[in-house]
Amino acid sequence: MLAAMVLLVTIAAATTSFFVMGGSSESTNDSYVEARVVRISPKVSGQVISLRVDDNDAVKAGDLLLEIDPVDYQAKVDQATAAVTAAESAVEQAKAAVLRAEANVGEAQAAARAAATEAIRRASDYRRYAAMGTDGVSAQQVETAKHAMKAASDQKDAAEKKAVAAAAELNVAKTNIGTAEAQVAAAKAQLRFAQLQLQYTKIYAPESGNITKRNVESGDFVAPGQPLLAIVRNERWVVANFKEVQLRPMRIGQPVEVKVDSLPDTPLRGHVQSLQSGTGSRFELLPPENATGNWVKVVQRLPVKIVFEPDQPGAKRLEPGMSAEVSVDTRNTSAPGGGVERSAGSARAEAK
């Protein structure tokens, strides 16, 4: 009788524990370790003359990874530098031409004023001789004064036209300065482009991490956009694909236990960081369209990002693609806003 009572108490305790704890967590084994992968490709073509890294090497941001033969690109920089010098010389020549044109304008205007004064004097002489008639002057002198007046008038017109032409040449010279300065700007742009091309012959690590998928050897000829290697950043997290029916009690910040297949005896702690804004099937190449034809309801899965708590030695041994099993403690459902939270950032945006 006593044994039966003990058995009943044990069963009751186990049942109570099942109902209390069994519905307080959501688990899935459809989860994987993820990391940021930075793919490295060249921006210029050429032969690799120096390869500084090997597979799985640790690198820091700014470390030199490889170098492409810079000889051709250095020659382009030298050529562009010479073009800039020539263009700047053309600007100086254009400015000197403006000074000469301004001097010519001054000279032409002075000549026009002198010719105008001479024309006035000759016209005055003619009028005076013509008024005197036959008293004291001959008809030949009057005729000579008349011809001198016409010649002075013609010279005045010619001098004025030369002054106008000199002013036009001055405007052309000033325009040539603008053209020469534009050529300097174009030459400097070509120089900057050539310098960038030369700079691109050295490829540096944009992020800290480990080298993987190295597809280049010293001596290879590479082309722009060709995948050479990748850098896996040191940060790790887990993407767990939960069924949509499991999401109702899930909130941002809930604690998570992560078990990785490669570390079966080392459970890791983490928390829910965000939920993807869309199921996995929605981002496929051909997402499902249920508006036509026969429709069969399929339970969808939503990726949930889980980040690890700091200072866990086992987390340093994780690599992208490793399988994991996660269990989210859903007992804390007091996250603000109610319902499934997508991310901390979206919650703040909605609060605004």
C-alpha positions in Angstrom: 0.0 0.0 0.0 2.8 2.4 0.9 4.6 1.5 -2.3 1.5 2.3 -4.3 1.1 5.7 -2.6 4.8 6.5 -3.3 4.3 5.6 -7.0 1.2 7.8 -7.2 3.1 10.7 -5.7 6.0 10.2 -8.1 3.6 10.1 -11.2 1.8 13.2 -10.0 5.0 15.1 -9.6 6.2 14.1 -13.0 2.9 15.0 -14.6 2.9 18.4 -12.9 6.5 19.0 -14.0 5.5 18.1 -17.6 2.5 20.4 -17.7 4.5 23.2 -16.0 7.7 23.0 -18.0 6.5 21.1 -21.2 4.7 24.1 -22.5 7.2 26.7 -21.4 9.8 26.2 -24.2 9.9 25.9 -28.0 12.6 23.8 -29.6 13.9 22.9 -33.1 16.8 21.1 -34.6 16.4 23.0 -37.9 19.0 25.5 -37.0 22.6 26.3 -38.0 25.5 28.4 -37.0 26.0 31.5 -39.1 28.7 34.2 -39.6 29.4 37.1 -41.8 31.4 36.1 -44.9 33.3 38.8 -46.8 34.1 37.7 -50.3 37.3 39.2 -51.8 37.6 40.0 -55.5 40.0 42.3 -57.4 39.0 45.6 -59.0 41.8 45.4 -61.6 43.3 42.7 -63.7 46.9 41.4 -63.7 49.2 38.8 -62.4 49.5 38.0 -58.7 53.1 38.7 -57.7 52.7 38.3 -53.9 50.2 36.1 -51.9 50.4 36.8 -48.2 47.8 34.5 -46.7 46.9 30.8 -46.7 43.8 28.8 -45.9 42.4 29.4 -42.4 44.9 32.1 -41.6 43.7 34.7 -39.1 43.9 38.3 -40.4 43.1 41.7 -39.1 41.4 44.5 -40.9 44.0 46.3 -43.0 46.3 43.4 -43.4 47.8 43.0 -46.9 46.3 39.9 -48.5 47.9 39.9 -52.0 49.4 42.1 -54.6 48.9 42.4 -58.3 51.7 43.4 -60.6 51.6 47.2 -60.5 54.0 48.0 -63.4 51.4 48.8 -66.0 49.3 50.8 -63.6 52.4 52.8 -62.5 53.1 53.7 -66.1 49.5 55.0 -66.4 50.0 57.1 -63.3 53.2 58.6 -64.8 51.4 59.3 -68.1 48.5 61.0 -66.4 50.9 63.1 -64.3 52.6 64.3 -67.5 49.2 65.1 -69.0 48.4 67.2 -65.9 51.6 69.1 -66.3 51.0 69.8 -69.9 47.5 70.9 -69.2 48.7 73.3 -66.5 51.3 74.7 -69.0 48.5 75.3 -71.5 46.6 77.3 -68.8 49.7 79.5 -68.3 50.0 80.0 -72.0 46.4 81.0 -72.3 46.8 83.5 -69.5 49.8 85.0 -71.3 47.8 85.2 -74.5 45.1 87.2 -72.5 47.8 89.6 -71.4 49.0 90.0 -75.0 45.4 90.4 -76.2 44.7 93.1 -73.6 47.9 95.0 -74.7 46.7 94.7 -78.3 43.3 96.1 -77.3 44.9 99.1 -75.6 47.1 99.7 -78.6 44.2 99.4 -81.1 42.0 101.7 -79.0 44.8 104.3 -78.8 45.3 104.1 -82.5 41.5 104.5 -83.0 41.4 107.6 -80.8 44.4 109.1 -82.7 42.8 108.3 -86.0 39.6 109.9 -84.9 41.5 113.1 -83.8 43.2 113.2 -87.1 39.9 112.8 -89.0 38.5 115.7 -87.0 41.5 117.9 -87.8 41.4 117.0 -91.5 37.7 117.8 -91.7 38.3 121.1 -90.0 41.0 122.0 -92.5 38.8 121.1 -95.4 35.9 123.2 -94.1 38.2 126.2 -93.5 39.7 126.0 -97.0 36.3 125.5 -98.6 35.0 128.6 -96.8 37.8 130.8 -98.0 36.9 130.1 -101.6 39.3 131.7 -104.1 40.5 134.2 -101.5 44.0 133.1 -100.6 43.7 129.3 -101.5 43.8 127.6 -104.7 41.3 125.0 -105.9 44.1 122.4 -105.8 44.6 123.1 -102.0 40.9 122.7 -101.4 40.9 119.4 -103.3 43.9 118.2 -101.5 42.3 119.0 -98.1 39.1 117.2 -99.2 41.1 114.0 -100.1 43.0 114.3 -96.8 39.7 114.5 -94.9 38.4 111.3 -96.6 41.6 109.4 -96.0 41.6 110.4 -92.4 38.0 109.2 -92.1 38.8 105.9 -93.7 41.8 105.5 -91.4 39.6 106.2 -88.4 37.1 103.5 -89.5 39.9 101.0 -90.0 41.4 101.8 -86.6 38.0 101.4 -84.9 37.5 98.0 -86.7 41.0 96.9 -85.5 40.0 97.9 -82.0 36.8 95.8 -82.2 38.8 92.9 -83.6 41.3 93.2 -80.8 38.5 93.1 -78.2 37.1 90.0 -79.9 40.5 88.3 -79.7 40.7 89.2 -76.1 37.4 87.4 -75.5 38.7 84.4 -77.3 41.8 84.4 -75.2 39.8 84.5 -72.0 37.6 81.6 -73.3 40.8 79.7 -74.0 41.7 80.0 -70.3 38.4 78.3 -69.3 39.0 75.6 -71.9 42.6 75.0 -70.7 41.4 74.9 -67.0 38.8 72.3 -68.0 41.5 70.2 -69.6 43.5 70.5 -66.4 40.5 69.2 -64.4 40.0 66.3 -66.9 43.7 65.5 -66.7 43.6 65.5 -62.9 40.5 63.2 -62.9 42.4 60.8 -65.2 45.4 61.0 -62.7 43.1 60.2 -59.8 41.6 57.3 -61.7 45.1 56.0 -62.5 46.2 56.3 -58.9 43.1 54.4 -57.8 43.9 51.6 -60.3 47.4 51.5 -58.9 46.1 51.4 -55.4 43.8 48.5 -56.2 46.8 46.3 -57.1 47.1 45.8 -53.3 44.2 44.1 -51.8 43.8 44.5 -48.0 41.5 42.7 -45.6 38.3 44.8 -45.0 37.4 42.9 -41.9 39.1 40.8 -39.2 38.5 37.0 -39.4 39.8 33.8 -40.9 40.7 33.1 -44.6 38.6 30.5 -46.3 37.9 29.3 -49.9 41.2 30.5 -51.2 41.0 30.1 -55.0 44.2 32.0 -56.0 47.9 31.2 -56.2 50.9 33.4 -56.7 51.5 33.8 -60.4 47.8 33.5 -61.4 46.3 36.1 -63.7 43.2 37.5 -62.1 40.3 39.6 -63.5 38.0 42.2 -61.9 35.2 40.5 -60.0 36.9 37.1 -59.9 36.4 35.4 -56.5 39.8 35.0 -54.9 39.1 34.1 -51.3 36.7 34.9 -48.4 37.1 36.1 -44.9 34.8 34.7 -42.2 34.3 37.2 -39.4 34.8 36.1 -35.8 31.2 36.9 -34.8 28.9 33.8 -34.6 25.1 33.4 -34.1 22.5 30.8 -34.8 19.6 30.9 -37.2 16.8 28.6 -36.0 13.9 27.9 -38.3 10.8 27.6 -36.1 7.4 26.6 -37.3 4.9 29.4 -37.4 2.8 27.7 -34.8 5.7 28.0 -32.4 6.1 31.7 -32.6 3.1 32.9 -30.5 4.9 32.9 -27.1 8.3 33.9 -28.5 9.7 37.3 -27.6 12.9 39.3 -28.1 15.4 38.7 -25.3 14.1 35.3 -24.2 16.9 33.0 -23.1 17.9 30.2 -25.3 19.9 27.0 -24.8 22.0 26.0 -27.8 23.4 22.5 -28.3 25.8 22.1 -31.2 26.5 18.6 -32.7 30.2 19.1 -32.5 30.0 20.0 -28.8 27.4 17.7 -27.4 28.5 18.1 -23.8 28.9 21.9 -23.9 25.5 23.6 -24.0 25.7 27.3 -24.9 23.6 30.2 -23.6 22.1 32.8 -25.9 18.9 34.9 -26.4 16.5 35.7 -29.1 17.8 38.7 -31.0 15.3 39.1 -33.9 12.8 37.4 -36.1 13.1 37.6 -39.9 10.4 39.7 -41.6 9.2 36.8 -43.8 9.3 33.1 -43.9 12.1 31.3 -45.7 9.9 30.2 -48.6 9.0 33.9 -49.3 12.5 34.6 -50.3 13.0 31.7 -52.7 13.7 32.3 -56.4 10.1 31.3 -57.2 8.0 32.1 -54.1 4.7 30.3 -53.7 1.6 31.9 -55.3 -1.7 30.6 -53.9 -4.1 32.7 -55.8 -4.8 30.1 -58.5 -5.0 26.3 -58.7 -5.4 23.8 -55.9 -4.0 24.9 -52.6 -2.6 22.8 -49.8 -1.7 24.5 -46.6 1.9 23.8 -45.5 3.2 24.9 -42.2 5.9 27.5 -42.8 9.1 28.2 -40.9 10.4 31.6 -39.9 14.1 32.2 -39.3 14.9 33.4 -35.8 18.3 34.9 -35.0 19.8 33.8 -31.7 23.0 35.5 -30.5 25.3 34.0 -27.9 26.0 35.4 -24.5 29.6 36.8 -24.1 32.5 35.0 -22.5 31.6 31.4 -23.4 34.7 29.5 -24.4 32.8 26.9 -26.5 31.4 29.6 -28.8 34.9 30.2 -30.2 35.0 26.7 -31.6 31.8 27.2 -33.7 32.1 27.5 -37.5 29.4 28.6 -40.0 27.1 25.8 -41.2 27.4 23.6 -38.1 24.1 22.0 -37.1 22.5 23.0 -33.8 19.5 22.3 -31.6 17.9 25.2 -29.8 15.4 25.5 -27.0 13.8 28.9 -26.3 12.5 29.5 -22.7 9.1 31.1 -23.5 8.0 31.6 -19.9 8.8 35.3 -20.1 6.1 36.8 -22.3 6.2 40.3 -21.0 8.0 41.9 -24.0 6.5 45.3 -24.8 4.0 45.5 -27.7 2.6 41.9 -27.3 2.6 39.3 -30.1 5.8 38.2 -31.9 8.6 40.8 -31.9 10.6 41.1 -35.1 13.6 43.0 -33.8 14.6 45.5 -31.3 15.0 48.1 -34.0 11.5 47.5 -35.4 10.0 47.7 -32.0 11.6 51.1 -31.4 10.5 52.3 -34.9 6.9 51.2 -34.2 7.0 53.0 -30.8 7.8 56.2 -32.5 
